Amino acid sequence: MYINGFGVPRDYAHGFAFFRQAADQGNANAEEMIGLMYDTGSGMRRDVAQAMAWYRKAADQGFAGAQIDLAKHYFNGDGVPKDYQQAMYWARKAADQGNADAQVMLGFLYYHGLGIAQDYTQALKWYRAAADQGDAGAETKVGTIYSQGNGVPKDDAQADVWYRKAAEQGFPSAQNILAMAYVNGTGVSKDYAEAMLWFKKSAAQGDAEGTMYVGQMYRDGLGVQQDYFEALIWYRTAADKGFKTAQERLDELEQYIHERIPAALAVRCTLEGAPPIWKARDAKVAMKLYDDCLQRNFKRLGVAFQ
């Protein structure tokens, strides 16, 4: 309660004292929590050496949470030398207890051959174990293995089953992959509207790649009416998130707009965008309406109108 401030003012010192009392009696959960406080610098200066010492106390009692904590430190080289074999050692102990994070780590280590010989069969085994617990990242990895045919026959339809599981949990990466499957007809029938739906779900979560692809769908007129204005908006939003590819596509579209769109806008504003122009009996009024139409559209594009 004191650590999280549930029902009482947050007080790290009191929280640490309670955990230490329990840890001194051999409570593994308390030992891990003390390790976590040292690890995150909660109420104290961060001390990874102390964190590792307390994690190990809990891990040696078979506490899966502390075992995966140790594995992550060795995997990332956080406060200790990077050691994939130690990461494998502790992750396996936790994975054997059903810890999904540990199962995902084992899958990754086997898939990439880190600290052990590359083994796609073992990678699939451990990713699948985590996926069967509903881990969206693991579901996506299982989909990738079937998509690429690593250690199993290539099966795009089966890959899409797993991508969909993760996508329906709101995992942006899987939503983008599933959307692209609908764009290309990979394992499913081509369906641009369905693709746009999944790209937009990803974008709604702030995913830069999904945001960029929404722009691309508008640019190419796939599943929606072609609209360079909308494309530019979505590209710019993705680029503002620091996504380099989106910036490149934004630059390409802006160049296209500067070179070709002015003439197209002239036609649009004359024939489609501003019907009142047709009805204006006064030439000055008509020209004003025409200029206003151009100004609005260029402003929407984010391009200076001259």
C-alpha positions in Angstrom: 0.0 0.0 0.0 2.7 2.4 1.0 4.6 1.9 -2.3 1.6 2.5 -4.5 -0.2 5.0 -2.3 -3.3 2.8 -2.1 -5.5 4.2 0.7 -2.5 5.9 2.3 0.0 8.6 1.3 2.8 7.1 -0.8 5.7 6.4 1.5 8.7 4.5 0.1 10.5 4.3 3.4 7.6 2.6 5.2 7.0 0.3 2.2 10.7 -0.7 2.2 10.6 -1.4 5.9 7.6 -3.7 5.6 9.2 -5.5 2.7 12.5 -5.8 4.5 10.8 -7.3 7.6 9.1 -9.9 5.4 12.2 -10.5 3.3 14.3 -11.2 6.5 11.8 -14.0 7.1 12.6 -15.5 3.7 9.5 -14.2 1.9 10.5 -14.4 -1.8 7.8 -11.9 -3.0 9.2 -9.3 -0.6 12.8 -10.1 -1.7 11.8 -9.4 -5.3 10.0 -6.2 -4.3 13.1 -4.9 -2.5 15.1 -5.7 -5.6 12.6 -3.8 -7.7 12.8 -0.8 -5.5 16.6 -0.7 -5.8 16.3 -1.4 -9.5 13.9 1.5 -10.2 15.3 3.9 -7.6 12.0 4.1 -5.8 12.6 6.2 -2.7 16.4 5.7 -3.0 19.3 6.0 -5.4 19.2 3.3 -8.1 21.5 0.5 -7.2 21.6 -2.4 -9.7 24.0 -4.5 -7.7 21.7 -4.4 -4.7 18.7 -5.2 -7.0 20.5 -8.2 -8.5 21.4 -9.5 -5.0 17.8 -9.4 -3.8 16.5 -10.8 -7.1 18.9 -13.7 -6.7 17.6 -14.4 -3.2 14.1 -14.7 -4.5 15.1 -16.5 -7.7 17.0 -19.1 -5.7 13.8 -19.9 -3.9 12.2 -20.5 -7.3 10.3 -17.2 -7.6 9.6 -16.9 -11.3 9.2 -13.1 -11.2 12.7 -12.6 -9.8 14.1 -15.2 -12.2 12.8 -13.3 -15.3 14.1 -10.0 -13.6 17.6 -11.5 -13.5 17.2 -12.8 -17.1 16.3 -9.4 -18.4 19.3 -7.8 -16.8 21.6 -10.3 -18.3 19.8 -10.1 -21.7 20.1 -6.3 -21.8 23.5 -5.9 -20.0 21.8 -3.6 -17.5 24.2 -3.2 -14.6 26.0 -6.5 -15.5 27.9 -7.7 -18.5 25.5 -8.8 -21.3 25.4 -12.6 -21.0 22.9 -14.5 -23.1 23.7 -17.8 -21.5 22.8 -16.5 -18.1 19.7 -14.9 -19.6 18.8 -18.3 -21.0 19.5 -20.0 -17.7 17.2 -17.8 -15.6 14.5 -17.4 -18.3 14.2 -21.2 -18.6 13.6 -21.6 -14.9 10.8 -19.0 -15.1 9.5 -20.3 -18.4 9.1 -23.8 -16.9 6.8 -22.3 -14.3 4.7 -20.8 -17.1 6.0 -17.2 -17.0 5.0 -15.8 -20.4 7.7 -13.1 -20.5 10.3 -15.8 -19.9 8.8 -18.0 -22.6 9.0 -15.1 -25.1 12.6 -14.4 -24.1 13.5 -18.1 -24.7 11.7 -18.0 -28.1 13.7 -14.9 -29.0 17.0 -16.5 -27.9 16.4 -19.7 -29.8 15.1 -17.8 -32.9 18.2 -15.6 -33.2 20.7 -18.1 -31.8 21.8 -16.0 -28.9 23.7 -17.9 -26.2 22.7 -21.1 -27.9 22.5 -22.7 -31.4 19.7 -21.3 -33.5 16.7 -23.6 -33.3 13.4 -22.5 -35.0 11.6 -25.6 -33.6 12.4 -24.6 -30.0 11.7 -20.9 -30.8 8.2 -21.9 -32.0 7.7 -24.1 -29.0 8.3 -21.3 -26.5 6.6 -18.5 -28.5 3.6 -20.8 -28.8 3.6 -21.5 -25.1 3.4 -17.7 -24.4 0.9 -17.2 -27.2 -1.4 -19.8 -25.7 -1.5 -17.6 -22.6 -2.7 -14.7 -24.8 0.6 -12.8 -25.1 0.0 -10.6 -28.1 3.7 -10.2 -28.9 4.2 -14.0 -28.9 1.2 -14.5 -31.1 2.8 -12.1 -33.6 6.0 -14.0 -33.5 4.2 -17.3 -34.1 2.6 -15.6 -37.1 6.0 -14.5 -38.4 7.4 -18.0 -38.1 4.6 -19.4 -40.3 4.8 -16.4 -42.6 8.5 -16.9 -43.2 8.5 -20.7 -43.1 11.2 -20.9 -40.5 11.3 -24.5 -39.1 7.7 -25.1 -40.4 6.1 -25.2 -43.9 5.4 -21.6 -45.0 1.7 -21.1 -44.3 0.3 -17.5 -44.9 -3.2 -18.5 -43.8 -2.0 -19.9 -40.5 0.2 -16.8 -40.1 -2.8 -14.6 -40.5 -4.7 -16.6 -37.8 -2.0 -15.7 -35.3 -1.7 -12.1 -36.5 -5.4 -11.6 -36.1 -5.3 -13.0 -32.5 -2.7 -10.3 -31.6 -4.5 -7.6 -33.7 -7.8 -8.2 -31.9 -5.9 -7.6 -28.6 -4.9 -4.2 -29.9 -1.3 -5.0 -30.8 -0.3 -2.3 -33.3 2.5 -4.3 -35.0 0.1 -7.2 -35.7 -2.6 -4.8 -36.9 -0.3 -3.4 -39.5 0.9 -6.9 -40.6 -2.7 -8.1 -40.9 -3.7 -4.9 -42.8 -0.9 -5.5 -45.3 -2.0 -9.0 -45.8 -5.4 -7.7 -46.9 -3.6 -5.2 -49.2 -1.6 -7.9 -50.9 -4.0 -10.8 -50.6 -1.5 -12.8 -48.6 -3.3 -15.7 -46.9 -6.6 -13.8 -47.3 -8.6 -12.3 -50.1 -7.6 -8.8 -51.1 -9.8 -6.4 -49.2 -8.6 -2.7 -49.1 -11.5 -1.6 -46.9 -10.5 -4.2 -44.3 -6.9 -3.2 -44.6 -7.8 0.4 -44.0 -9.8 -0.6 -40.9 -6.8 -2.3 -39.3 -4.4 0.5 -40.3 -6.7 3.0 -38.6 -6.9 0.8 -35.5 -3.1 0.9 -35.3 -3.0 4.6 -36.0 -5.6 5.3 -33.3 -3.1 4.0 -30.8 -0.5 6.4 -32.0 1.5 3.9 -34.0 3.6 5.8 -36.5 3.8 3.0 -39.1 0.0 2.5 -39.0 -0.5 6.2 -39.3 1.8 6.4 -42.3 0.0 3.5 -44.1 -3.4 5.2 -43.6 -1.8 8.1 -45.5 -0.6 5.7 -48.2 -4.1 4.2 -48.6 -5.4 7.7 -49.2 -2.6 8.5 -51.6 -3.2 5.4 -53.7 -7.0 5.4 -53.3 -7.1 1.9 -51.8 -10.3 1.2 -49.9 -11.1 5.0 -49.9 -11.5 7.7 -52.5 -8.0 9.0 -53.5 -7.3 12.1 -51.5 -3.8 13.7 -51.5 -5.0 16.2 -48.9 -5.8 13.4 -46.4 -2.6 11.5 -47.3 -0.5 14.6 -46.6 -2.1 15.0 -43.2 -1.5 11.4 -42.2 2.0 11.4 -43.5 2.8 14.5 -41.6 1.4 13.1 -38.4 3.5 10.0 -38.7 6.6 12.0 -39.6 6.1 14.2 -36.5 6.5 11.0 -34.5 10.0 10.7 -35.9 9.2 8.0 -38.4 11.8 8.4 -41.1 10.0 6.5 -43.8 6.9 8.7 -43.3 9.1 11.8 -43.6 10.4 10.5 -46.9 6.9 9.8 -48.3 5.8 13.2 -47.0 8.6 14.9 -48.9 7.8 13.0 -52.1 4.1 13.9 -51.9 4.8 17.5 -51.2 7.1 17.6 -54.2 4.4 16.1 -56.3 1.9 18.6 -55.0 4.2 21.6 -55.8 4.8 20.2 -59.3 1.4 19.0 -60.4 -1.4 19.7 -58.0 -1.8 23.5 -58.6 -3.2 22.8 -62.1 -5.4 20.0 -60.7 -6.8 22.4 -58.0 -7.5 25.0 -60.6 -9.7 22.4 -62.4 -11.2 21.3 -59.1 -12.1 24.8 -58.0 -13.4 25.7 -61.4 -15.5 22.6 -62.0 -16.1 20.8 -58.8 -14.9 22.5 -55.6 -16.9 25.7 -55.7 -20.3 25.5 -57.6 -21.2 29.1 -56.6 -18.5 30.2 -59.1 -20.8 28.9 -61.9 -23.6 31.0 -60.5 -21.8 34.2 -59.9 -22.8 36.8 -62.4 -20.2 39.3 -61.4 -16.7 38.3 -62.7 -15.0 39.8 -59.6 -17.2 37.7 -57.3 -16.4 34.6 -59.3 -12.7 35.3 -59.1 -12.9 35.8 -55.4 -14.7 32.5 -54.9 -12.1 30.8 -57.1 -9.2 32.3 -55.1 -10.9 31.4 -51.8 -11.2 27.8 -53.0 -7.6 27.6 -53.9 -6.6 29.1 -50.6 -8.7 26.6 -48.6 -7.3 23.6 -50.4 -3.7 24.8 -50.3 -4.0 25.6 -46.5 -5.4 22.0 -46.0 -2.4 20.7 -47.9 0.0 22.8 -45.7 1.4 24.3 -48.8 1.9 28.0 -49.4 -0.5 29.5 -52.0 0.9 32.2 -54.3 
